[in-house]
């Protein structure tokens, strides 16, 4: 008999009302209640990220039913309870119950290994029961959980905190029903069954959090898809380039979501990234996966139907490359920087594929040096942040603060090489044939020196808090530099 059972009064034993009320146990659900996220979904994503071959076993696990699936998954992966986003309002209810000397139990449909790990970490529960616990048959959810609790404590012999429609039968059997962040539809169903549901927390829509997870501000990087149209001085291809830019933006948002899901453990240890929607639990893993799949489908379908075949395959290469980056490449020294630079350049290649405009070798060489400089600036910014926080290494990345001088040197060298390549490009006889005043292009070089040098200094001073291209679109001086360079380019072309 557990401590919880010892404190509950046996059926038929009469106690004074105050003592009886004080002894009523508080039962707490785990997923989306105590924890703002779903531990099973997180464990599944983490397993597939670390061992993609595990996907081959999923059909057999699913065929074994919910209980068998949870057991197979928990046998291979559980979520570190120290990193989970716990709900402060649920913790407050638990603290109030313990102050009244009431027993508190964590009882969940999650596998008992995950439930036991959370209970041991928090140290707030007299008992912890999950699917697969001794004496529990089947999946401990919905009516099965209600039957288990009634059989153990009697109808009306417990209070219960839950969050979803699956908790309706449990709320109906409880003395006091608490609903954490429940949707209006669930509150209506609870009233219809005669349950006086006491709501806790804000039931705001998840949509704003999912939109933030798409990171629409990062779409600024996809303006690179338009670069071939600019260099060719041919606006007739602009509609195709804009559609290509949209396809890349939708695909990029899907990859950002997947990347955030894969990075959950490391993001939760980061001072800023822990507030991202999935890390903070304001957006669910399941809905994130559904949204990512939908965005990928729309991007691929639009590319397949309305853009040339080469663009579709370029988009597929981008998806494969970004997936490889999310799952593996970003953890490998220097490979991550080269991959970032290649992904920038791939956007220009996509613009060429969408419009049929042949890329100049000068443009590709310039892009190689420029984007390598920007990729190293991005890594420098992360290392500068680590230096300010007094951290030597970063979770989930092969980066050390001691690497900072080397990255700075490589970034400065690549930036200077990019300016040199642009100067040589402006003097190429074949290029000069396409401009009325080609020598004006040399005026772009000092602007490039200023912009790249300023980015280096801002990074060194700890002001670079985003991707360098996105930062430029938010920076007034950066926007002025871009406008000046564009103006010189247009004047040279007239």
Secondary structure, DSSP 4 states (H G I P E B T S, - for coil): --HHHHHSPPTT----HHHHHHHPEEEE-TBTTTBSS-HHHHHHHHHHHH-GGGGGGHHHHHHTHHHHHHHHHHHH----GGGS-B-HHHHHHHHHHHHTT--EEEEEEEEHHHHHHHHHHH---SEEEEET-TT--S--STHHHHHHHHHHH-TTSEEEEE-SGGGHHHHHHSSEEEEES--HHHHHHHHHTT--EEEES----SHHHHHHHTTGGGGGGGGGGGHHHHHHT-GGGHHHHHHHHHHHHHHHHHHHHHHHHHTHHHHTTSTTGGGSHHHHTSS-HHHHHHHHHHHHHHHHHHHHHHS-HHHHHHHHHHHHHHHHHHHTGGGSTTHHHHHHHHHHHHHHHHHHHHH-PPPPHHHHHHHHHHHHHHHHHHHHHHHHHHHHHT-SB-TTS--BGGGHHHHHHHHHHHHHHHHHHHHHHHT-HHHHTT-SSGGGGGHHHHHHHHHHHHHHHHHHTT---S-HHHHHHH-HHHHHHHHHHHHHHHHHH-
